[in-house]
Amino acid sequence: MDEIKIVNDRGALWEMMEDMRDVPEVFCPTNLWKSLEPKTISWFRNNDINQFRNIDAELGAHFSVDPLSLPFSNRLIDEKENRLIVKIESILDRIGLALKIGVLSYPRTIKMLSGGLKLYAKTLQALSYYCVKLLDKGGVLDRIEDSGLGNPLDIFTVNGRRYTFGFLTKFSQYIYMKKFIDFENINNVLEIGPGFGTLAEVFAKAHPHLKICIVDIPPQLYFSQQYLSACFKNEVANYNLVKRQKRIDAKFFKDFRIICLAPWQLPNIENLQFELFCNTISFQEMEPHVVENYAKYIDELVTTWIYLMQRPAGTTQTNIKGKVGVLKKTCIEHYIKFFHRFELLERGLAEIIPRVEFSEKYEHMIFKRK
């Protein structure tokens, strides 16, 4: 059986980027994502997309690879163990010479430190898995797994199934939504800002009947469409295919499980509605007027549920265009105002997966149409 690979199609990316030049500003990358764009594009020019989950934490965040997963990877520690040992030996020896007490590095001590890091990685992986497993009343986690595509650093196996920290994080969001939503009784899901498509992957694997529409700016849209096309071969309508449609309706949607749109294609959706809308983290990375524009389409297209996971007070702000950060924060008050036709049923800390936060924590928010 041939190994499944993500297709490198840089022409598809350049097409998206070129098309974006002529669209209204509210459909384009905001200041935060515009500041990250040059580095992201540079990576694409010089690398294989099949390695996009095998990169450092800073660049991984550009592709929505959860950066918190990377330091806790067994494989990362294995691959860099010798380099790590050399660094630690050098530091200890410099300290010893400065204190005039001689060489401090001993191979046994260094190996113990490396072994401790590996044990820490395994402990965090086990905690992540079993925290989610305890809340998974339907046993869904026992029958689905991470694709393993993109060569993720933090992949591990339980009972022969592959998982990553990012996959379990998205699965935990799905578990939260299940408190309110019977997924067997909904059909269509809309997601804006899907990262590289992990939540869509979870939905599609947990509930094969679902039809999922993802919307994102390029170059991020390129990641998600290529990744999901490899996960669900011949079941994904990519940007180029959708672009050739005069309208996106239920008739077009029925031939695919997942369709991939750029934001400026939202006005082309006709006679098609979604029971659930999701946005995790990305609304907080936009200025309020951009979120308000998306909210207008969500109000028209979504019949029942909205799920958000955001920092209620917004993310990092900057006063300088082109520097990482938002020029104006989008906060919980904006979501309540923009989605005033929906009632906020519950909000609470998103703490299912164990993680360390050095700033304001994320919150789950669930809204229902009034």
C-alpha positions as CSV (number, residue, x, y, z in Angstrom):
1,M,0.0,0.0,0.0
2,D,1.4,3.4,-1.0
3,E,2.3,5.8,1.8
4,I,-0.1,8.8,1.9
5,K,1.5,12.1,1.3
6,I,0.4,15.7,1.3
7,V,0.7,17.1,-2.2
8,N,3.1,20.0,-2.7
9,D,1.2,22.4,-5.1
10,R,2.8,25.8,-4.8
11,G,0.9,27.0,-7.8
12,A,-2.3,26.6,-5.8
13,L,-0.8,28.8,-3.1
14,W,0.3,31.5,-5.5
15,E,-3.1,31.5,-7.1
16,M,-4.8,32.2,-3.7
17,M,-2.3,35.0,-2.9
18,E,-2.7,36.6,-6.3
19,D,-6.5,36.5,-6.0
20,M,-6.4,38.1,-2.6
21,R,-4.9,41.3,-4.0
22,D,-8.2,42.4,-5.4
23,V,-10.6,41.7,-2.5
24,P,-12.0,44.0,0.1
25,E,-9.8,44.6,3.2
26,V,-12.2,42.9,5.6
27,F,-11.5,39.6,3.8
28,C,-7.7,39.9,4.0
29,P,-5.2,39.0,6.7
30,T,-5.3,41.4,9.6
31,N,-2.2,43.0,11.1
32,L,-1.1,40.0,13.2
33,W,-1.3,37.5,10.3
34,K,0.1,40.0,7.8
35,S,3.2,40.4,10.0
36,L,3.7,36.6,9.9
37,E,3.1,36.2,6.2
38,P,6.7,36.7,4.8
39,K,8.2,34.1,7.1
40,T,5.4,31.6,6.3
41,I,5.8,32.1,2.5
42,S,9.5,31.8,2.8
43,W,9.1,28.4,4.5
44,F,6.8,27.3,1.7
45,R,9.3,28.2,-1.0
46,N,12.1,26.2,0.5
47,N,10.4,23.2,2.3
48,D,8.3,20.2,1.8
49,I,4.7,20.5,3.2
50,N,5.1,17.0,4.5
51,Q,7.3,18.4,7.2
52,F,5.1,21.3,8.4
53,R,4.4,19.7,11.8
54,N,8.1,19.0,12.3
55,I,9.3,22.5,12.9
56,D,10.2,24.9,15.8
57,A,7.5,26.2,18.0
58,E,7.7,29.8,16.7
59,L,7.2,28.9,13.1
60,G,4.8,26.1,14.0
61,A,2.4,28.7,15.4
62,H,2.1,30.3,12.0
63,F,0.6,27.0,10.7
64,S,-1.5,26.5,13.9
65,V,0.7,23.6,15.0
66,D,0.2,23.8,18.8
67,P,3.6,25.2,20.0
68,L,3.1,23.7,23.5
69,S,3.3,20.3,22.0
70,L,6.8,20.7,20.7
71,P,8.9,20.8,23.9
72,F,7.2,17.6,25.1
73,S,8.0,15.4,22.2
74,N,9.8,12.1,22.8
75,R,11.1,12.1,19.2
76,L,12.3,15.7,19.5
77,I,14.3,14.7,22.6
78,D,15.6,11.6,20.8
79,E,16.7,13.5,17.7
80,K,18.4,16.3,19.6
81,E,19.7,14.2,22.6
82,N,23.3,14.3,21.5
83,R,23.2,18.1,20.8
84,L,21.5,18.6,24.2
85,I,24.1,16.6,26.0
86,V,26.9,18.6,24.4
87,K,25.3,21.9,25.4
88,I,24.8,20.8,29.0
89,E,28.3,19.5,29.2
90,S,29.6,22.8,27.9
91,I,27.6,24.8,30.4
92,L,28.6,22.7,33.4
93,D,32.3,22.8,32.4
94,R,32.2,26.6,32.0
95,I,30.7,26.9,35.5
96,G,33.3,24.5,36.9
97,L,36.2,26.5,35.4
98,A,34.7,29.8,36.5
99,L,34.5,28.5,40.1
100,K,38.0,26.9,39.7
101,I,36.7,23.5,40.8
102,G,37.3,21.7,37.5
103,V,35.1,19.8,35.1
104,L,31.6,19.3,36.4
105,S,30.1,17.3,33.5
106,Y,29.7,13.5,34.0
107,P,28.1,11.3,31.3
108,R,25.9,9.6,33.9
109,T,24.4,12.9,35.2
110,I,23.7,14.1,31.7
111,K,22.0,10.8,30.7
112,M,19.8,11.1,33.8
113,L,18.8,14.6,32.8
114,S,17.9,13.5,29.3
115,G,16.0,10.5,30.6
116,G,14.1,12.8,32.9
117,L,13.0,14.9,29.9
118,K,11.7,11.8,28.1
119,L,9.8,10.7,31.2
120,Y,8.3,14.2,31.4
121,A,7.2,14.0,27.8
122,K,5.6,10.6,28.3
123,T,3.8,11.8,31.5
124,L,2.3,14.8,29.7
125,Q,1.2,12.7,26.8
126,A,-0.5,10.2,29.2
127,L,-2.1,13.0,31.1
128,S,-3.5,14.6,27.9
129,Y,-4.8,11.3,26.6
130,Y,-6.5,10.2,29.8
131,C,-8.0,13.6,30.7
132,V,-9.8,13.5,27.4
133,K,-10.6,9.8,27.6
134,L,-12.3,10.3,31.0
135,L,-14.7,12.8,29.4
136,D,-15.3,10.8,26.2
137,K,-18.5,9.1,27.3
138,G,-19.3,7.7,23.8
139,G,-15.9,6.0,23.3
140,V,-15.2,8.1,20.2
141,L,-11.5,8.4,20.9
142,D,-11.2,4.6,20.7
143,R,-12.1,4.6,17.0
144,I,-10.4,7.7,15.6
145,E,-6.8,8.9,15.5
146,D,-4.5,11.7,14.2
147,S,-3.6,11.2,10.5
148,G,0.1,11.4,11.3
149,L,0.5,13.5,8.2
150,G,3.0,16.4,8.2
151,N,5.5,14.4,10.3
152,P,4.3,15.7,13.7
153,L,7.0,15.8,16.4
154,D,4.8,15.0,19.3
155,I,3.0,11.9,17.9
156,F,2.5,8.9,20.2
157,T,0.4,5.7,20.2
158,V,-2.2,4.3,22.6
159,N,-3.6,0.8,21.8
160,G,-2.2,1.1,18.2
161,R,-3.8,4.5,17.5
162,R,-1.9,7.7,16.9
163,Y,-2.4,10.9,18.8
164,T,-0.8,14.3,19.2
165,F,-1.2,17.1,21.7
166,G,-2.9,19.2,19.0
167,F,-5.3,16.5,18.0
168,L,-6.3,15.9,21.6
169,T,-6.8,19.6,22.2
170,K,-9.2,19.8,19.3
171,F,-10.9,16.6,20.5
172,S,-11.4,18.2,23.9
173,Q,-13.2,21.1,22.2
174,Y,-15.5,18.6,20.4
175,I,-16.2,17.0,23.8
176,Y,-17.2,20.3,25.3
177,M,-19.6,21.0,22.3
178,K,-21.2,17.6,22.8
179,K,-22.5,18.8,26.2
180,F,-24.9,20.9,24.2
181,I,-25.0,19.6,20.7
182,D,-26.2,16.2,19.4
183,F,-23.9,15.7,16.5
184,E,-26.0,12.9,15.1
185,N,-28.8,15.4,14.5
186,I,-26.9,18.1,12.7
187,N,-25.6,17.9,9.1
188,N,-23.5,21.0,8.2
189,V,-20.7,22.7,10.1
190,L,-19.0,26.0,9.2
191,E,-15.6,26.9,10.6
192,I,-13.6,30.1,10.1
193,G,-9.9,29.9,11.0
194,P,-9.5,26.1,11.0
195,G,-5.7,26.2,11.4
196,F,-4.5,23.3,9.4
197,G,-7.8,21.4,9.7
198,T,-7.6,19.4,12.9
199,L,-11.0,20.2,14.3
200,A,-12.5,19.4,10.8
201,E,-10.6,16.2,10.9
202,V,-12.0,15.3,14.3
203,F,-15.6,16.1,13.2
204,A,-15.3,14.2,9.9
205,K,-13.8,11.1,11.6
206,A,-16.2,11.1,14.6
207,H,-19.3,11.7,12.4
208,P,-18.8,10.7,8.8
209,H,-22.2,12.1,7.8
210,L,-21.2,15.7,8.5
211,K,-20.6,18.2,5.8
212,I,-17.9,20.7,6.8
213,C,-17.1,24.1,5.2
214,I,-13.8,25.7,6.3
215,V,-12.9,29.3,5.6
216,D,-9.4,30.9,6.0
217,I,-7.0,33.4,4.5
218,P,-4.1,32.3,2.5
219,P,-1.5,31.0,3.0
220,Q,-3.2,29.2,6.0
221,L,-6.0,28.0,3.7
222,Y,-3.4,26.3,1.5
223,F,-2.2,24.2,4.5
224,S,-5.7,23.1,5.6
225,Q,-6.9,22.2,2.1
226,Q,-3.7,20.2,1.3
227,Y,-3.8,18.5,4.6
228,L,-7.5,17.6,4.6
229,S,-7.3,16.5,0.9
230,A,-4.6,14.0,2.0
231,C,-6.7,12.8,5.0
232,F,-10.0,12.5,2.9
233,K,-8.9,11.7,-0.6
234,N,-11.4,12.8,-3.3
235,E,-13.8,14.1,-0.7
236,V,-12.5,17.7,-0.4
237,A,-13.4,20.6,-2.7
238,N,-10.3,22.9,-2.8
239,Y,-10.2,26.6,-3.4
240,N,-9.6,26.3,-7.2
241,L,-12.6,24.0,-7.7
242,V,-14.8,26.2,-5.6
243,K,-13.6,29.3,-7.4
244,R,-15.0,28.0,-10.6
245,Q,-18.5,27.8,-9.2
246,K,-20.9,30.7,-9.7
247,R,-22.5,29.8,-6.4
248,I,-21.9,27.5,-3.5
249,D,-25.1,25.7,-2.6
250,A,-26.4,22.4,-1.2
251,K,-26.3,20.8,-4.6
252,F,-22.6,21.5,-4.9
253,F,-21.9,20.6,-1.3
254,K,-23.5,17.1,-1.6
255,D,-20.6,15.8,-3.7
256,F,-18.0,16.5,-1.0
257,R,-17.5,16.0,2.7
258,I,-15.4,19.1,3.1
259,I,-15.2,22.4,1.1
260,C,-12.4,24.9,1.4
261,L,-13.2,28.6,0.9
262,A,-11.3,31.9,1.1
263,P,-13.1,34.6,3.0
264,W,-14.1,36.5,-0.1
265,Q,-16.1,33.4,-1.3
266,L,-18.5,33.6,1.6
267,P,-20.9,35.9,-0.3
268,N,-21.2,33.1,-3.0
269,I,-23.0,30.8,-0.5
270,E,-26.7,30.5,-1.4
271,N,-29.5,28.3,-0.2
272,L,-27.2,26.5,2.2
273,Q,-27.3,26.7,6.0
274,F,-25.2,25.3,8.8
275,E,-26.4,24.2,12.3
276,L,-23.0,24.9,13.9
277,F,-20.4,27.5,13.5
278,C,-16.9,27.2,15.2
279,N,-14.0,29.6,15.7
280,T,-11.1,28.7,17.9
281,I,-8.6,31.4,18.8
282,S,-8.6,33.2,15.4
283,F,-11.3,35.9,16.1
284,Q,-9.1,37.3,18.9
285,E,-6.4,37.7,16.3
286,M,-8.5,40.0,14.2
287,E,-9.6,43.6,14.7
288,P,-13.3,44.1,15.7
289,H,-14.5,45.5,12.4
290,V,-13.2,42.3,10.6
291,V,-15.0,40.0,13.1
292,E,-18.1,42.1,12.7
293,N,-18.0,41.5,9.0
294,Y,-17.7,37.7,9.5
295,A,-20.6,37.9,12.1
296,K,-22.9,39.3,9.4
297,Y,-22.4,36.2,7.3
298,I,-22.6,33.9,10.3
299,D,-25.9,35.4,11.2
300,E,-27.2,34.7,7.7
301,L,-25.8,31.1,7.4
302,V,-26.0,29.6,10.9
303,T,-29.3,28.3,12.3
304,T,-28.6,27.2,15.8
305,W,-25.2,27.0,17.5
306,I,-22.0,29.0,17.8
307,Y,-18.9,27.7,19.5
308,L,-15.9,30.1,20.3
309,M,-12.7,29.5,22.1
310,Q,-10.9,32.8,22.7
311,R,-9.2,34.9,25.4
312,P,-12.1,37.0,26.7
313,A,-10.0,40.2,27.0
314,G,-8.3,39.7,23.6
315,T,-4.7,39.0,22.6
316,T,-1.5,41.0,22.4
317,Q,-2.0,44.5,21.1
318,T,0.5,46.7,19.2
319,N,0.4,50.3,18.0
320,I,2.8,49.5,15.1
321,K,1.5,48.2,11.8
322,G,3.5,45.2,10.6
323,K,4.5,44.2,14.2
324,V,3.0,41.0,15.6
325,G,-0.2,41.8,17.5
326,V,-3.7,43.3,16.8
327,L,-4.1,47.0,16.3
328,K,-7.3,46.9,18.4
329,K,-8.5,44.1,20.6
330,T,-11.5,41.9,20.0
331,C,-13.0,41.0,23.4
332,I,-16.0,39.1,24.9
333,E,-18.1,42.3,24.7
334,H,-17.7,42.3,20.9
335,Y,-18.8,38.7,20.5
336,I,-22.0,39.4,22.6
337,K,-22.7,42.5,20.5
338,F,-22.0,41.0,17.1
339,F,-23.9,37.8,17.8
340,H,-26.8,39.5,19.5
341,R,-29.3,37.2,17.8
342,F,-27.7,34.3,19.7
343,E,-27.8,33.8,23.5
344,L,-24.6,33.1,25.4
345,L,-25.5,29.9,27.2
346,E,-22.2,29.2,28.9
347,R,-18.6,30.4,29.1
348,G,-15.9,28.8,31.1
349,L,-12.1,28.0,31.2
350,A,-10.9,25.7,28.5
351,E,-8.9,23.5,30.9
352,I,-9.5,19.9,29.7
353,I,-6.0,19.4,28.5
354,P,-3.2,20.0,31.0
355,R,-1.1,23.0,29.9
356,V,0.8,26.0,31.4
357,E,-0.5,29.4,30.6
358,F,1.6,32.5,31.3
359,S,-1.2,35.0,30.2
360,E,-5.0,35.1,30.4
361,K,-6.5,31.7,29.8
362,Y,-8.8,30.7,27.0
363,E,-12.5,30.3,27.5
364,H,-15.1,28.1,25.8
365,M,-18.2,30.0,24.8
366,I,-21.4,28.4,23.5
367,F,-24.2,30.5,21.9
368,K,-27.6,29.3,20.8
369,R,-30.0,31.1,18.4
370,K,-32.7,33.0,20.3
